[in-house]
Amino acid sequence: SETELEELLVADFTEDGRVLVLWDRYELPAYLYEVRPGSLEVVYGLEVDGIDLNGQEIWMANPNILDAFVDFGTAMYPSERLMVIPWDHGDPIFGICEDAHFEYPWFPYQGSLSYDDVGSCLIGHEVDVLAFDTCSAGMAEIAYQYGMMNELRGLSVDYIVGSEIYVPGYGFPYDDILTQMSLMADTSDALGIACMVVEEYAESYLAGTPNNGGTTACLSVIDPDAIYEACGEIRELTRLLASRLQSDYETYKAIISEARGDANLVWGVPSSYGFIDFPIFVQGLTKAPGDKELRTVAKNVLAILQTEVVLCFGGADAAESGGAMGLGICFPPTYEEFVVFFLRYFFAFGDDTGWLDFLEAFWGI
């Protein structure tokens, strides 16, 4: 939007940092810009199918465009560190960067970029931080997908920055982020920079700041490799829960339902779809009465989520006190809602970790 671009223009950063923006406005054609302190410079040469994208009404949801953008940017401006920021609407199920206005006849229709599309476009590049300035990308299933792609498909994404709830229209505070990034360039590693993004975002939505309407905003740094490697521990928990439900359904459905209720997210897209906060849900299971084994296994998973998977979390006061610890997960309250929304959602996470088997046991299937 105009606001974010204005923030980039007023940021105080050095020539050591390069910022490329592919910007497609609703009623105007797209252009590739390099952001310099106080000015924008059109950059030519970004092509798809031999056509320069500048001046075209392109379809931003097409993965060919993202693929070409990353390839072009890294070839033209090689650097020691790389941050990629998808920036638009987001949805935990259907993806990101829906483009409502397009006139580009060479590309087939595609509603949104899927999370798998994004990962596929980044294969071959060493991405220090993949930061989603989109709603609801901070989900366990999405992070697991990138961890699996790191391990099995040659993707290299060190850290994900994403929100488990909505991102207000103000988005990231790019002026503060870019200024801080310039100061940190020679002294901080990728994790330090990712945590800085979270801290600046959280500070921009504190009470009394100009960003009204962002009272429940939150953001996390997530390690995709860590959640992929925690598959065995999560599976141990889901198998135990499914077994307990089979042996004493009413008792354990009540225990799980109480933990699920505690983990309801404050509001926004995830809540309406049936997403909850994963660490808070597991934390509730650590209090299961009369079941020492379940409490022990849940404590182990909770420790992994809090110390190895979610590496930094920050947000407005209401988010931090209203059921958010930095990582969402799909837990529809009924099987009927699951069928409507989630059949195509889980990627490999649901099968690998036993989460789907657990949900079916919870629903009495």
C-alpha positions as CSV (number, residue, x, y, z in Angstrom):
1,S,0.0,0.0,0.0
2,E,1.0,3.6,-0.2
3,T,1.6,3.7,3.6
4,E,4.2,1.0,3.6
5,L,6.0,2.5,0.6
6,E,6.1,5.9,2.4
7,E,7.7,4.1,5.4
8,L,10.4,2.6,3.2
9,L,11.1,6.1,1.7
10,V,11.7,7.7,5.1
11,A,13.8,4.9,6.5
12,D,17.4,5.7,7.4
13,F,19.6,3.0,5.8
14,T,22.9,2.7,4.1
15,E,23.9,1.6,0.6
16,D,25.0,-1.7,2.1
17,G,21.3,-2.8,2.2
18,R,19.3,-3.3,-1.0
19,V,15.5,-3.2,-1.0
20,L,13.6,-4.3,-4.1
21,V,9.8,-4.0,-4.3
22,L,7.5,-5.4,-6.9
23,W,4.4,-3.3,-6.5
24,D,1.2,-3.9,-8.4
25,R,-1.6,-1.4,-7.4
26,Y,-5.2,-2.2,-8.0
27,E,-5.9,0.1,-11.0
28,L,-2.3,0.8,-12.1
29,P,0.3,-1.5,-13.7
30,A,3.1,-3.1,-11.8
31,Y,6.6,-1.8,-11.5
32,L,9.8,-3.1,-10.0
33,Y,11.5,-0.5,-7.7
34,E,14.7,-0.2,-5.9
35,V,14.2,1.7,-2.7
36,R,16.9,4.3,-2.0
37,P,16.8,6.7,1.0
38,G,14.1,9.2,0.0
39,S,13.4,7.9,-3.5
40,L,12.3,5.1,-5.8
41,E,14.1,4.0,-8.9
42,V,12.4,1.8,-11.5
43,V,14.5,-1.3,-12.3
44,Y,14.1,-2.9,-15.7
45,G,14.9,-6.4,-16.8
46,L,12.5,-8.5,-14.7
47,E,10.9,-10.7,-17.3
48,V,8.5,-13.6,-17.4
49,D,8.1,-15.4,-20.8
50,G,10.3,-12.7,-22.3
51,I,8.0,-9.9,-21.3
52,D,9.3,-7.1,-19.0
53,L,6.8,-6.9,-16.1
54,N,7.2,-3.1,-15.7
55,G,4.0,-1.4,-17.0
56,Q,2.0,-4.6,-17.1
57,E,-1.1,-5.5,-15.2
58,I,0.3,-8.7,-13.8
59,W,-1.2,-11.5,-11.7
60,M,0.7,-11.4,-8.4
61,A,-0.7,-14.8,-7.3
62,N,1.2,-16.6,-10.0
63,P,4.3,-18.4,-8.7
64,N,6.2,-17.7,-12.0
65,I,6.3,-14.0,-11.0
66,L,7.6,-14.7,-7.5
67,D,10.2,-17.1,-8.9
68,A,11.4,-14.6,-11.4
69,F,11.5,-11.8,-8.8
70,V,13.7,-13.7,-6.4
71,D,16.0,-15.0,-9.2
72,F,16.4,-11.5,-10.7
73,G,16.9,-9.8,-7.3
74,T,19.5,-12.2,-6.0
75,A,21.4,-12.2,-9.3
76,M,21.4,-8.4,-9.6
77,Y,22.2,-7.7,-6.0
78,P,24.1,-10.7,-4.5
79,S,24.3,-10.4,-0.7
80,E,25.4,-12.3,2.4
81,R,21.9,-12.2,3.8
82,L,18.4,-12.4,2.2
83,M,15.0,-11.6,3.6
84,V,11.9,-12.2,1.5
85,I,8.7,-10.6,2.5
86,P,5.4,-11.5,0.8
87,W,3.1,-8.5,1.5
88,D,-0.7,-8.7,1.0
89,H,-3.7,-10.6,2.2
90,G,-3.1,-14.0,3.8
91,D,-5.2,-17.0,4.8
92,P,-4.0,-20.1,6.7
93,I,-5.9,-22.4,4.3
94,F,-5.9,-20.8,0.8
95,G,-2.6,-18.9,0.8
96,I,-1.4,-15.4,0.3
97,C,-1.2,-12.5,-2.2
98,E,-4.7,-12.8,-3.7
99,D,-4.8,-10.5,-6.7
100,A,-8.2,-9.0,-7.3
101,H,-7.3,-7.1,-10.5
102,F,-5.4,-8.6,-13.4
103,E,-5.2,-8.4,-17.2
104,Y,-2.2,-10.6,-18.0
105,P,-3.3,-13.2,-20.7
106,W,-0.2,-15.4,-20.5
107,F,-0.9,-16.7,-17.0
108,P,-3.7,-19.1,-16.0
109,Y,-6.1,-18.2,-13.2
110,Q,-4.8,-18.8,-9.7
111,G,-6.6,-17.4,-6.7
112,S,-3.6,-17.1,-4.3
113,L,-0.1,-18.2,-3.9
114,S,0.0,-21.4,-1.8
115,Y,2.6,-21.8,0.9
116,D,4.1,-24.7,-1.1
117,D,4.3,-22.3,-4.2
118,V,6.3,-19.8,-2.1
119,G,8.7,-22.5,-0.9
120,S,9.2,-23.9,-4.3
121,C,10.1,-20.5,-5.7
122,L,12.8,-20.1,-3.0
123,I,14.5,-23.4,-3.7
124,G,18.1,-22.7,-4.8
125,H,18.4,-19.5,-2.6
126,E,19.7,-19.3,0.9
127,V,16.9,-17.4,2.6
128,D,17.8,-16.2,6.1
129,V,14.3,-14.9,6.9
130,L,11.0,-15.5,5.2
131,A,8.8,-12.8,6.8
132,F,5.0,-12.9,6.0
133,D,3.4,-9.4,6.2
134,T,0.2,-11.3,5.7
135,C,-2.5,-12.6,8.0
136,S,-2.3,-16.0,9.7
137,A,0.9,-17.5,8.4
138,G,2.3,-18.4,11.8
139,M,0.8,-21.9,11.9
140,A,2.4,-25.2,12.9
141,E,1.3,-26.9,9.7
142,I,2.9,-24.2,7.5
143,A,6.2,-24.1,9.5
144,Y,6.3,-27.9,9.3
145,Q,5.9,-27.8,5.6
146,Y,8.9,-25.5,5.2
147,G,11.0,-27.7,7.6
148,M,10.1,-30.7,5.5
149,M,11.0,-28.8,2.3
150,N,14.3,-27.8,3.9
151,E,15.1,-31.4,4.6
152,L,13.8,-33.2,1.5
153,R,13.5,-30.7,-1.4
154,G,16.6,-28.5,-1.1
155,L,14.8,-25.4,0.3
156,S,17.0,-23.3,2.6
157,V,14.8,-21.1,4.9
158,D,16.4,-20.5,8.3
159,Y,13.6,-18.6,10.1
160,I,9.9,-17.8,9.4
161,V,8.4,-14.6,10.8
162,G,4.6,-14.8,10.9
163,S,1.5,-14.0,12.8
164,E,-0.9,-16.7,14.1
165,I,-3.7,-14.1,14.0
166,Y,-4.5,-11.2,11.7
167,V,-2.0,-8.6,10.6
168,P,-3.7,-5.1,10.7
169,G,-3.8,-3.0,7.6
170,Y,-0.8,-1.0,8.9
171,G,1.4,-4.1,8.4
172,F,5.0,-4.1,9.3
173,P,6.7,-0.7,10.4
174,Y,9.1,-0.7,7.5
175,D,10.7,2.6,8.4
176,D,11.8,1.3,11.9
177,I,12.7,-2.2,10.6
178,L,14.9,-1.0,7.8
179,T,16.6,1.6,9.9
180,Q,17.4,-1.0,12.6
181,M,18.4,-3.5,10.0
182,S,21.0,-1.1,8.6
183,L,22.4,-0.6,12.1
184,M,22.6,-4.3,12.8
185,A,24.0,-5.4,9.4
186,D,27.6,-6.0,10.6
187,T,26.8,-7.2,14.1
188,S,23.8,-9.5,14.1
189,D,23.0,-12.9,12.7
190,A,19.8,-13.9,10.9
191,L,18.0,-14.8,14.2
192,G,18.9,-11.4,15.7
193,I,17.4,-9.6,12.6
194,A,14.3,-11.8,12.6
195,C,13.7,-11.1,16.3
196,M,14.2,-7.3,15.7
197,V,11.4,-7.4,13.1
198,V,9.1,-9.0,15.8
199,E,10.2,-6.4,18.4
200,E,9.6,-3.4,16.1
201,Y,6.3,-4.8,15.0
202,A,5.1,-5.4,18.6
203,E,6.2,-1.9,19.7
204,S,4.3,-0.3,16.8
205,Y,1.1,-1.7,18.1
206,L,1.4,-1.0,21.8
207,A,-1.3,1.1,23.5
208,G,-1.0,4.7,22.7
209,T,0.7,4.2,19.3
210,P,-0.7,5.7,16.1
211,N,-1.6,2.2,14.8
212,N,-5.2,2.1,16.1
213,G,-7.0,-1.1,15.3
214,G,-4.0,-3.3,16.0
215,T,-4.7,-4.1,19.6
216,T,-4.5,-7.9,19.1
217,A,-1.6,-7.9,16.7
218,C,1.2,-10.4,17.4
219,L,4.2,-11.8,15.5
220,S,6.6,-14.7,16.0
221,V,10.0,-16.0,14.9
222,I,9.6,-19.7,14.1
223,D,12.3,-22.3,13.4
224,P,10.8,-24.6,10.6
225,D,13.6,-27.2,11.1
226,A,12.8,-27.5,14.8
227,I,9.1,-28.3,14.4
228,Y,9.9,-30.8,11.6
229,E,12.5,-32.5,13.9
230,A,9.9,-32.5,16.7
231,C,7.6,-34.7,14.7
232,G,8.3,-37.8,16.9
233,E,7.5,-35.9,20.2
234,I,4.3,-34.5,18.8
235,R,3.3,-37.9,17.5
236,E,3.9,-39.4,20.9
237,L,1.4,-36.8,22.3
238,T,-1.2,-37.4,19.7
239,R,-1.1,-41.2,20.0
240,L,-1.5,-40.9,23.7
241,L,-4.5,-38.6,23.3
242,A,-6.1,-40.8,20.8
243,S,-5.6,-43.8,23.0
244,R,-7.0,-42.1,26.0
245,L,-10.1,-41.0,24.0
246,Q,-10.6,-44.6,22.9
247,S,-10.4,-45.9,26.5
248,D,-12.4,-43.2,28.3
249,Y,-14.0,-40.9,25.7
250,E,-16.1,-38.7,27.9
251,T,-13.4,-38.0,30.5
252,Y,-10.7,-37.1,28.0
253,K,-13.0,-35.2,25.6
254,A,-13.7,-32.9,28.5
255,I,-10.0,-32.5,29.4
256,I,-9.1,-31.8,25.8
257,S,-12.1,-29.5,25.3
258,E,-11.0,-27.4,28.3
259,A,-7.5,-27.1,27.0
260,R,-8.8,-26.2,23.5
261,G,-11.0,-23.5,25.0
262,D,-8.1,-21.9,26.9
263,A,-6.2,-21.8,23.6
264,N,-8.8,-20.0,21.5
265,L,-7.2,-17.1,19.7
266,V,-8.4,-13.6,20.4
267,W,-10.2,-13.0,17.1
268,G,-9.8,-12.8,13.4
269,V,-9.4,-15.3,10.5
270,P,-7.9,-18.1,12.6
271,S,-10.7,-18.0,15.2
272,S,-13.4,-18.1,12.6
273,Y,-11.8,-21.1,10.9
274,G,-11.2,-23.1,14.1
275,F,-7.5,-22.4,14.7
276,I,-6.1,-22.3,18.3
277,D,-2.8,-21.5,19.9
278,F,-0.7,-24.7,19.9
279,P,1.5,-24.0,23.0
280,I,-1.4,-22.9,25.1
281,F,-3.4,-26.1,24.1
282,V,-0.5,-28.3,25.1
283,Q,0.0,-26.3,28.3
284,G,-3.6,-27.1,29.2
285,L,-2.8,-30.8,28.9
286,T,0.1,-30.5,31.3
287,K,-2.6,-30.1,34.0
288,A,-4.6,-33.2,33.1
289,P,-5.8,-34.7,36.4
290,G,-4.9,-38.2,37.3
291,D,-2.7,-38.9,34.3
292,K,1.0,-38.5,35.0
293,E,2.0,-39.9,31.7
294,L,0.0,-37.4,29.7
295,R,1.3,-34.5,31.8
296,T,4.9,-35.6,31.3
297,V,4.6,-36.0,27.5
298,A,2.7,-32.7,27.2
299,K,5.4,-30.9,29.3
300,N,8.1,-32.3,26.9
301,V,6.2,-31.0,23.8
302,L,5.5,-27.7,25.4
303,A,9.2,-27.2,26.2
304,I,10.1,-27.9,22.6
305,L,7.5,-25.4,21.3
306,Q,8.5,-22.7,23.7
307,T,12.3,-23.0,23.5
308,E,13.1,-24.5,20.1
309,V,10.2,-23.8,17.7
310,V,9.0,-20.3,18.8
311,L,12.2,-18.4,19.2
312,C,10.8,-14.9,19.7
313,F,7.2,-13.6,20.3
314,G,5.8,-10.2,20.7
315,G,2.6,-8.3,20.3
316,A,0.1,-5.8,21.6
317,D,-1.0,-6.2,25.2
318,A,-4.3,-7.8,24.3
319,A,-2.6,-10.5,22.2
320,E,-0.1,-11.4,24.8
321,S,-2.8,-11.7,27.5
322,G,-5.6,-13.1,25.3
323,G,-4.5,-16.6,24.3
324,A,-1.5,-16.3,22.0
325,M,2.0,-17.7,22.5
326,G,3.2,-17.5,18.9
327,L,2.1,-20.7,17.0
328,G,-1.3,-21.6,15.8
329,I,-2.7,-25.0,14.9
330,C,-5.9,-26.3,13.2
331,F,-8.4,-27.7,15.7
332,P,-12.0,-27.3,14.3
333,P,-14.6,-27.9,16.9
334,T,-16.6,-30.3,14.8
335,Y,-15.9,-32.8,12.0
336,E,-18.4,-30.9,9.8
337,E,-16.4,-27.7,10.0
338,F,-13.2,-29.7,9.2
339,V,-14.8,-31.1,6.0
340,V,-15.9,-27.7,4.8
341,F,-12.6,-25.8,5.4
342,F,-9.7,-28.1,5.9
343,L,-9.5,-31.1,3.6
344,R,-6.8,-29.5,1.6
345,Y,-5.0,-27.7,4.4
346,F,-2.7,-30.0,6.4
347,F,0.1,-30.7,4.0
348,A,2.3,-33.5,5.5
349,F,1.8,-32.3,9.1
350,G,-1.5,-34.0,9.8
351,D,-0.3,-37.5,8.8
352,D,3.3,-37.3,10.0
353,T,2.5,-36.1,13.5
354,G,-0.7,-38.0,13.9
355,W,-2.7,-34.8,14.4
356,L,-5.4,-35.9,12.0
357,D,-5.8,-39.3,13.8
358,F,-6.1,-37.5,17.1
359,L,-8.8,-35.1,15.7
360,E,-10.8,-38.0,14.4
361,A,-10.6,-39.7,17.8
362,F,-11.7,-36.5,19.4
363,W,-14.7,-36.3,17.1
364,G,-15.6,-39.9,17.9
365,I,-14.8,-41.2,14.4
